[in-house]
Structure formats: C-alpha cells, structure tokens
Amino acid sequence: APVVESVPAVYIVVTDSIDISDNADITASLQSLIDNNPGRTVYFSDGVYNISSTVYLPTDKEKAVSLRFSNYATLKAAENWSGDGAMISIGAKTEAGSAELAANTVHGGVIDGAGLAKVGLSIENSLNTFVSNVTVKGADTAVWVKPTASAVNIEGLTVNGTAKATSLGILNEGADGVFSTTRISNVGIGVSTYAAFFQSPKLYANASS
C-alpha cells in the first residue's frame, strides 16, 4: 500500500484554499499563495495541479519558500499553456529592495511539461537553492541553471524528456552546482554544463522511459 506522508500542521496545504478539481487552471491562485506565505512550506498533496504559465519563487531572502510535493502530486502544464518560460522559475522575478538572495527549496513530486512547456524548472538570481527527489518530464529542457545562480544543489533528479533531438536533461550555466544521483532518459542531450560537479550520474539519453 502507498505510504501516506504525514503533513505537519505548520505546512500551507494548497488544497485547503485552492480547488484543483475539473482540471482547473490554478496559476493565479497558486502564485498568490506563494507570495503571501514567505518563510513557509507550501505542500502539494496527491493530485494534479494545472498551471498555464510560470509560477515564480522569490529572489528576496526574506520571502523564500519551500515547495514540497507528495509522491503522487503532479504540477502539470495545462492545455492552454502559454509562453517560453519555465513551469517553476526560482529567482527570475526580482523584488524591489532585494539585498540577499533567497534559498528556496523544491522537494518531491512530478513537474510535467506535457509536451507544451519549454522548460520544467529554471534557477537564477538565487543562492543555496536545493532541489531533491523531483521528476521532470515532457519539457524540452528539464532543468536550466542560469549564470546568476550560485551554490545550486540538486539530488535525486529524474528526467524523462520529449524524445526530440534537441531535448535536454540539464542545462547548467551556473558556476558551482552539485548534481547527485541523477537519472536522465528519453532526451537528445543528457547534460550541457559549463561548471558543475556530478556525483553518481546515470544518463540514458536514448532510453524510452
């Protein structure tokens, strides 16, 4: 039987305030929930969460949040997905007065580009970002670490690409990223990196799943 994760009372549970039934587009409501709960953990219980454009995690250290997904929670690009942005963008939207960069975290679950989103997860203008046990599928580029991201730590990442020749597992332009226990499959290019340390990578660029 599936193991049901115990949810601490201090978590902000998305479905307590947002209805995800009937494939509803929750982009605006989810962004508002993140923006209004700095320093908190936003929890996604089992289910499919449809978004039609990028959801942003803050740049300002005082507003950092943690997104935590259950094992059976999926953030999915809706049929009306628009734009070339990532599904989750860490640090792209700079707040006025940001003095110290945020240390946002994303843990667990599935980010599903559904063949519509260009990028699953992007990281920029951030410090000590931690991503763990996340599966990214159906996006042209699963994870894009941009030059302005520092001390990125990604572990337990699973990528299932789009099978296109241009499909990319990880694009790393950051200076000091660490990637560990990474499985990448069904992509044209497993990893394109400028500077990073990979520990126990498993690249299956031509695999079907």
Secondary structure, 3 states (H helix, E strand, C coil): CCCCCCCCCCCEEHHHCCCCHHHCECHHHHHHHHHCCCCCEEEECCEEEEECCCEEECCEHHHCCEEEECCCEEEEECCCCCCCCEEEEECCCCCCCCCCECCCEEECCEEECCCCCCEEEEECCEECCEEECCEEECCCEEEEECCCEECCEEECCEEECCCCCCCEEEEECCCCEEEEEEEEECCCEEEEECCEEEEEEEEECCCCC
